[in-house]
């Protein structure tokens, strides 16, 4: 077999493996059951949510503790994260519905390389999202919450206890279910 044919076969095999991985991941992600378990969020088993500092669009420091006494949804995201972008309309819808009762902290993981504050702000403006966006400029909030992959979401009740944390994309039903949990506690 000549070199060109061997090279073409290798490239086609690699492309097939990559395509299978993408399709498999999408299939498994879509069928992953991340619905609210019936026992989720019992106050007795929840731990206190750690404090952190992020920055608003104007560069002002905002502490998680500033929202003490209120239920909070924290979502770590980036514009380069396809699943983050895919779940954002659900977060916007939930913010429109529950924004008066629940604090939404949409935290952009702003590393300055893959993601800049300017890129994230432009993305939010282009999409017309109205939820509050904060910037984790030193990645300390992501580290404190173990957001080792994106998206990552945490639900904290009004007592400041972490009710649920999830790595990966969240279905709208699960998002609403966990918001219901933190509102009822």
C-alpha positions as CSV (number, residue, x, y, z in Angstrom):
1,X,0.0,0.0,0.0
2,X,1.4,3.4,-0.8
3,X,1.9,6.1,1.8
4,X,-1.0,8.3,0.7
5,X,-3.5,5.5,1.1
6,X,-2.2,4.5,4.5
7,X,-2.3,8.2,5.6
8,X,-5.8,8.6,4.3
9,X,-6.9,5.4,6.2
10,X,-5.4,6.7,9.4
11,X,-7.0,10.1,9.1
12,X,-10.4,8.5,8.3
13,X,-10.1,6.2,11.3
14,X,-9.2,9.0,13.6
15,X,-12.1,11.1,12.3
16,X,-14.5,8.2,12.9
17,X,-13.3,7.7,16.4
18,X,-13.6,11.4,17.2
19,X,-17.1,11.5,15.6
20,X,-18.2,8.4,17.7
21,X,-16.8,10.1,20.9
22,X,-18.8,13.3,20.2
23,X,-22.0,11.5,19.3
24,X,-21.6,9.1,22.3
25,X,-21.0,12.0,24.7
26,X,-24.0,14.0,23.4
27,X,-26.2,10.8,23.7
28,X,-25.0,10.0,27.2
29,X,-25.3,13.6,28.4
30,X,-28.8,13.9,27.0
31,X,-29.9,10.7,28.6
32,X,-28.1,11.2,32.0
33,X,-30.7,11.4,34.7
34,X,-29.8,14.3,36.9
35,X,-33.3,14.9,38.1
36,X,-33.8,15.9,41.8
37,X,-33.6,12.9,44.1
38,X,-36.4,12.7,46.6
39,X,-34.1,13.0,49.6
40,X,-31.9,15.7,48.1
41,X,-31.0,18.7,50.2
42,X,-32.0,17.7,53.7
43,X,-30.8,20.4,55.9
44,X,-29.2,17.9,58.4
45,X,-26.8,16.5,55.8
46,X,-25.9,19.8,54.0
47,X,-22.7,21.6,54.7
48,X,-22.1,25.3,54.9
49,X,-21.3,26.9,51.6
50,X,-17.8,28.5,51.6
51,X,-17.4,32.2,51.0
52,X,-15.5,33.7,48.0
53,X,-15.0,36.9,46.2
54,X,-15.8,37.6,42.6
55,X,-16.1,40.9,40.6
56,X,-19.0,42.6,38.9
57,X,-18.8,44.2,35.5
58,X,-17.6,47.5,37.0
59,X,-14.8,45.7,38.8
60,X,-16.3,45.9,42.3
61,X,-15.7,43.0,44.7
62,X,-18.7,40.9,45.5
63,X,-18.6,38.3,48.3
64,X,-20.9,35.3,48.4
65,X,-21.5,36.3,52.1
66,X,-23.2,39.5,50.8
67,X,-26.2,37.4,50.0
68,X,-26.5,35.7,53.5
69,X,-30.1,34.8,54.4
70,X,-31.2,34.3,50.7
71,X,-31.2,31.1,48.6
72,X,-28.5,31.2,46.0
73,X,-27.8,29.5,42.6
74,X,-24.2,29.6,41.6
75,X,-23.3,28.6,38.0
76,X,-19.7,28.5,36.8
77,X,-19.4,29.0,33.0
78,X,-17.3,30.1,30.1
79,X,-18.1,31.2,26.5
80,X,-15.9,28.4,25.1
81,X,-17.8,25.7,26.9
82,X,-20.5,24.4,24.6
83,X,-22.6,22.9,27.4
84,X,-22.5,26.1,29.4
85,X,-23.8,28.0,26.4
86,X,-26.5,25.3,25.8
87,X,-27.9,25.6,29.4
88,X,-27.9,29.4,29.7
89,X,-31.4,29.9,28.2
90,X,-32.7,27.7,31.1
91,X,-30.9,29.8,33.6
92,X,-32.2,33.0,32.0
93,X,-35.7,31.6,32.2
94,X,-35.3,30.6,35.8
95,X,-33.9,34.0,36.7
96,X,-36.9,35.7,35.1
97,X,-39.2,33.5,37.1
98,X,-37.3,33.4,40.5
99,X,-35.0,36.4,40.4
100,X,-36.9,38.1,43.2
101,X,-36.7,35.1,45.5
102,X,-33.4,33.5,44.6
103,X,-30.0,35.1,44.0
104,X,-28.4,34.0,40.8
105,X,-24.6,34.2,40.6
106,X,-23.6,33.4,37.0
107,X,-19.8,33.3,37.5
108,X,-17.6,33.5,34.5
109,X,-14.4,31.5,34.9
110,X,-12.2,34.3,33.6
111,X,-8.6,33.0,33.2
112,X,-7.4,35.8,30.9
113,X,-6.3,33.3,28.2
114,X,-9.2,31.1,27.1
115,X,-11.7,33.5,28.5
116,X,-11.5,37.3,29.1
117,X,-13.9,39.6,30.9
118,X,-14.4,41.5,27.6
119,X,-15.3,38.3,25.7
120,X,-17.7,37.2,28.3
121,X,-19.4,40.6,28.6
122,X,-19.8,40.8,24.9
123,X,-21.3,37.3,24.8
124,X,-23.8,38.2,27.5
125,X,-24.8,41.4,25.7
126,X,-25.2,39.7,22.3
127,X,-27.4,37.0,23.8
128,X,-29.5,39.5,25.8
129,X,-29.2,37.7,29.1
130,X,-30.3,39.7,32.1
131,X,-29.1,37.6,35.0
132,X,-26.2,39.0,37.1
133,X,-22.8,38.0,35.8
134,X,-19.7,38.0,38.0
135,X,-16.1,37.4,37.0
136,X,-13.8,34.9,38.8
137,X,-10.6,36.7,37.8
138,X,-8.2,34.7,40.0
139,X,-10.2,31.5,39.7
140,X,-10.4,31.3,43.5
141,X,-14.2,30.8,43.6
142,X,-14.0,27.9,41.1
143,X,-11.3,26.3,43.2
144,X,-13.3,26.7,46.4
145,X,-16.3,25.0,44.8
146,X,-14.4,22.3,43.0
147,X,-15.5,23.5,39.6
148,X,-12.9,21.3,37.9
149,X,-14.9,21.2,34.7
150,X,-17.6,23.4,33.3
151,X,-20.4,24.0,33.7
152,X,-20.7,23.5,37.4
153,X,-23.7,24.6,39.5
154,X,-24.3,24.8,43.3
155,X,-27.6,25.4,45.1
156,X,-27.4,27.0,48.5
157,X,-30.4,27.4,50.8
158,X,-31.2,30.5,52.9
159,X,-29.3,29.1,55.8
160,X,-26.2,29.1,53.7
161,X,-26.0,25.3,53.4
162,X,-25.0,23.7,50.2
163,X,-28.0,21.6,49.1
164,X,-26.7,20.2,45.8
165,X,-23.6,20.6,43.6
166,X,-23.3,19.3,40.0
167,X,-20.6,19.2,37.4
168,X,-21.8,19.1,33.9
169,X,-24.9,20.4,32.0
170,X,-28.1,20.6,33.9
171,X,-31.5,19.9,32.5
172,X,-34.1,22.6,32.9
173,X,-36.3,20.2,35.0
174,X,-33.4,19.5,37.4
175,X,-32.6,23.3,37.6
176,X,-36.2,24.0,38.5
177,X,-36.3,21.1,40.9
178,X,-33.3,22.2,42.9
179,X,-34.5,25.8,42.9
180,X,-37.7,24.4,44.5
181,X,-35.6,22.6,47.1
182,X,-33.7,25.7,48.2
183,X,-36.9,27.7,48.3
184,X,-38.7,25.3,50.6
185,X,-35.9,25.0,53.1
